[in-house]
């Protein structure tokens, strides 16, 4: 298992270097030195799929496993990896103070990641622009977020699944036709067209290969937020290298592989149902039964970049997430009671003025 502590000392001054998303390089904040992510001659292992059956039967090679030092947030349950010299900090997901323990997490190594494309300044600007677009957000929170502490760059864990499927189905194809009928309306006879559907039995087979069905492997943030960060461009996946994590944090996965595949199957089944409806054709479709055979299931553990901000403002914690690849923002929508009250008063004034002139005109 891999217990190596990865450090990236600057070859000019010896200070720790970090990955800079803006330049795609390792940079030293102490002396300004820059180097490629993996040295002058990158030798990254190619991204390859792992066998799903071997994983759930605990038959993966030992080289695919690693052990990392993690701590669990007592408030939101996030599993965050920390350096050995860090003992107390705040949870980046909910701003709760945590004291790191000595627990270790043994898990499947990540095979690839999408590097951060936005730096912290760009992510903060995207967040404050989003807050500024919310009419009823408190001005104080927007200003606090603009000038507040640095956002946290977190690599969030995901599973991707590949699988071949063949599905036999039974159903019915509906063809719409119209009948002319005479009806009475207001004492008069009228001719109308009435829609009817003629149903025919249908059966067949559809096949689809699913590539990189993406499933969130974290429970630290509401799924509605992380789902709304999509789409991700997975063509930008890069073979995993510890250097990309320099200056960032990485969350350990909390959704186990089998649970992730259950969610992936639900995504696949929805697509298969759409394929079946298309194959049945006609104007309407009824599906009575679908029997799917799945084969050649493989998976990857990958990390995707998220900038995270958790602010406590007037006793309430607000969390915002920014897609570190595209800049898309999601978060807890804040409301200003003052702005809402002013909007209600303004609405009442407008209604009163309208009512006054309406009464005068009558």
Secondary structure as GFF3:
##gff-version 3
##sequence-region A 1 362
A	DSSP	beta_strand	18	20	.	.	.	ID=ss1
A	DSSP	beta_strand	25	27	.	.	.	ID=ss2
A	DSSP	beta_strand	34	35	.	.	.	ID=ss3
A	DSSP	beta_strand	50	51	.	.	.	ID=ss4
A	DSSP	alpha_helix	52	56	.	.	.	ID=ss5
A	DSSP	three_ten_helix	62	64	.	.	.	ID=ss6
A	DSSP	beta_strand	65	72	.	.	.	ID=ss7
A	DSSP	beta_strand	79	81	.	.	.	ID=ss8
A	DSSP	beta_strand	88	90	.	.	.	ID=ss9
A	DSSP	beta_strand	97	99	.	.	.	ID=ss10
A	DSSP	beta_strand	104	108	.	.	.	ID=ss11
A	DSSP	beta_strand	112	113	.	.	.	ID=ss12
A	DSSP	alpha_helix	120	132	.	.	.	ID=ss13
A	DSSP	alpha_helix	139	147	.	.	.	ID=ss14
A	DSSP	beta_strand	152	185	.	.	.	ID=ss15
A	DSSP	beta_strand	188	216	.	.	.	ID=ss16
A	DSSP	alpha_helix	223	228	.	.	.	ID=ss17
A	DSSP	three_ten_helix	234	236	.	.	.	ID=ss18
A	DSSP	beta_strand	238	239	.	.	.	ID=ss19
A	DSSP	three_ten_helix	242	245	.	.	.	ID=ss20
A	DSSP	beta_strand	249	250	.	.	.	ID=ss21
A	DSSP	alpha_helix	257	280	.	.	.	ID=ss22
A	DSSP	beta_strand	284	313	.	.	.	ID=ss23
A	DSSP	beta_strand	316	323	.	.	.	ID=ss24
A	DSSP	beta_strand	329	331	.	.	.	ID=ss25
A	DSSP	alpha_helix	337	361	.	.	.	ID=ss26
###
